[in-house]
Amino acid sequence: MQIVGATIEDQRVVLDFHHFRGCTFRRCKIVYHGFGPVGLVESGFEDCEWGFDGPAASTINFMTEMYRMGGGVADLIEKTFENVKRGSHPGEPLPPPSLN
């Protein structure tokens, strides 16, 4: 769903499967589940809270546990955040592990 030029106030907003362009969010609870694509173009957030649920929360929890392990695993998480800061992705996702 595409939403253009809206001012959204005091609501819970689920980002999944929405594309927001030129929107303003005020005092909203912004939630990302990780089920589908999101677009946030030229939009602003004023006094909003952010949260993760579903697969997105599972990913955050997984990365937190990996980081706590330290060593090379913590370096992987640091490199991931460096890629996020640069706006780059290090290529294609890895194939799923073999079950054999």
C-alpha positions as a Markdown table, in Angstrom:
| # | Residue | x | y | z |
|---|---|---|---|---|
| 1 | Met | 0.0 | 0.0 | 0.0 |
| 2 | Gln | 1.3 | 3.4 | -0.9 |
| 3 | Ile | 0.6 | 6.4 | 1.4 |
| 4 | Val | 1.7 | 9.9 | 0.2 |
| 5 | Gly | 1.8 | 13.2 | 2.1 |
| 6 | Ala | -0.1 | 12.0 | 5.2 |
| 7 | Thr | 0.3 | 13.3 | 8.7 |
| 8 | Ile | -0.1 | 10.3 | 11.1 |
| 9 | Glu | -0.5 | 11.1 | 14.8 |
| 10 | Asp | -0.9 | 9.0 | 17.9 |
| 11 | Gln | -1.2 | 5.7 | 16.1 |
| 12 | Arg | 0.5 | 2.3 | 16.0 |
| 13 | Val | 1.9 | 2.1 | 12.5 |
| 14 | Val | 3.0 | -1.3 | 11.0 |
| 15 | Leu | 5.6 | -0.7 | 8.3 |
| 16 | Asp | 5.5 | -4.0 | 6.6 |
| 17 | Phe | 4.1 | -3.9 | 3.0 |
| 18 | His | 3.7 | -0.1 | 3.1 |
| 19 | His | 5.5 | 2.6 | 1.1 |
| 20 | Phe | 5.4 | 6.0 | 2.8 |
| 21 | Arg | 6.4 | 9.1 | 0.7 |
| 22 | Gly | 6.4 | 12.6 | 2.2 |
| 23 | Cys | 4.7 | 11.5 | 5.4 |
| 24 | Thr | 5.0 | 12.9 | 8.9 |
| 25 | Phe | 4.6 | 10.6 | 11.9 |
| 26 | Arg | 4.0 | 12.3 | 15.3 |
| 27 | Arg | 3.9 | 10.4 | 18.6 |
| 28 | Cys | 3.4 | 7.1 | 16.9 |
| 29 | Lys | 4.5 | 3.6 | 17.8 |
| 30 | Ile | 6.4 | 2.4 | 14.7 |
| 31 | Val | 6.6 | -1.4 | 14.4 |
| 32 | Tyr | 8.5 | -3.5 | 11.9 |
| 33 | His | 7.7 | -7.2 | 11.7 |
| 34 | Gly | 10.0 | -8.2 | 8.9 |
| 35 | Phe | 7.3 | -9.9 | 6.8 |
| 36 | Gly | 7.6 | -7.7 | 3.7 |
| 37 | Pro | 9.1 | -4.7 | 2.1 |
| 38 | Val | 9.0 | -1.1 | 3.4 |
| 39 | Gly | 9.4 | 2.2 | 1.8 |
| 40 | Leu | 10.2 | 5.4 | 3.8 |
| 41 | Val | 11.0 | 8.2 | 1.4 |
| 42 | Glu | 11.2 | 11.9 | 2.4 |
| 43 | Ser | 9.3 | 11.1 | 5.6 |
| 44 | Gly | 9.9 | 12.4 | 9.1 |
| 45 | Phe | 9.4 | 11.1 | 12.6 |
| 46 | Glu | 8.6 | 13.3 | 15.6 |
| 47 | Asp | 8.6 | 11.9 | 19.1 |
| 48 | Cys | 7.9 | 8.3 | 17.9 |
| 49 | Glu | 8.8 | 5.0 | 19.5 |
| 50 | Trp | 10.2 | 2.2 | 17.5 |
| 51 | Gly | 9.7 | -1.5 | 18.0 |
| 52 | Phe | 10.4 | -4.9 | 16.3 |
| 53 | Asp | 8.2 | -7.9 | 16.3 |
| 54 | Gly | 8.0 | -11.3 | 14.6 |
| 55 | Pro | 11.0 | -12.2 | 12.4 |
| 56 | Ala | 12.5 | -8.8 | 12.8 |
| 57 | Ala | 12.6 | -9.2 | 16.6 |
| 58 | Ser | 14.0 | -12.7 | 16.2 |
| 59 | Thr | 16.8 | -11.3 | 14.0 |
| 60 | Ile | 17.7 | -8.6 | 16.5 |
| 61 | Asn | 17.7 | -11.2 | 19.3 |
| 62 | Phe | 19.9 | -13.5 | 17.3 |
| 63 | Met | 22.4 | -10.8 | 16.5 |
| 64 | Thr | 22.5 | -9.7 | 20.2 |
| 65 | Glu | 23.3 | -13.3 | 21.2 |
| 66 | Met | 26.0 | -13.6 | 18.5 |
| 67 | Tyr | 27.5 | -10.3 | 19.6 |
| 68 | Arg | 27.7 | -11.5 | 23.2 |
| 69 | Met | 29.8 | -14.5 | 22.1 |
| 70 | Gly | 32.6 | -12.1 | 21.3 |
| 71 | Gly | 35.6 | -12.9 | 19.0 |
| 72 | Gly | 35.0 | -13.4 | 15.3 |
| 73 | Val | 31.3 | -13.5 | 15.7 |
| 74 | Ala | 31.2 | -10.1 | 17.3 |
| 75 | Asp | 33.3 | -8.9 | 14.4 |
| 76 | Leu | 30.7 | -10.2 | 12.0 |
| 77 | Ile | 28.0 | -8.1 | 13.7 |
| 78 | Glu | 30.3 | -5.0 | 13.7 |
| 79 | Lys | 30.9 | -5.5 | 10.0 |
| 80 | Thr | 27.2 | -5.8 | 9.4 |
| 81 | Phe | 26.5 | -2.5 | 11.1 |
| 82 | Glu | 29.3 | -0.8 | 9.1 |
| 83 | Asn | 27.6 | -2.0 | 6.0 |
| 84 | Val | 24.3 | -0.6 | 7.3 |
| 85 | Lys | 26.0 | 2.8 | 7.9 |
| 86 | Arg | 27.4 | 2.8 | 4.4 |
| 87 | Gly | 24.1 | 1.8 | 2.9 |
| 88 | Ser | 25.6 | -1.2 | 1.3 |
| 89 | His | 24.9 | -4.9 | 1.4 |
| 90 | Pro | 27.8 | -7.4 | 1.0 |
| 91 | Gly | 26.2 | -9.4 | -1.8 |
| 92 | Glu | 23.7 | -12.2 | -2.1 |
| 93 | Pro | 22.5 | -14.1 | 0.9 |
| 94 | Leu | 24.1 | -17.4 | 1.8 |
| 95 | Pro | 22.3 | -20.5 | 0.6 |
| 96 | Pro | 20.6 | -22.5 | 3.4 |
| 97 | Pro | 22.7 | -25.1 | 5.1 |
| 98 | Ser | 22.5 | -28.7 | 3.9 |
| 99 | Leu | 20.4 | -31.0 | 6.0 |
| 100 | Asn | 22.6 | -34.0 | 5.1 |
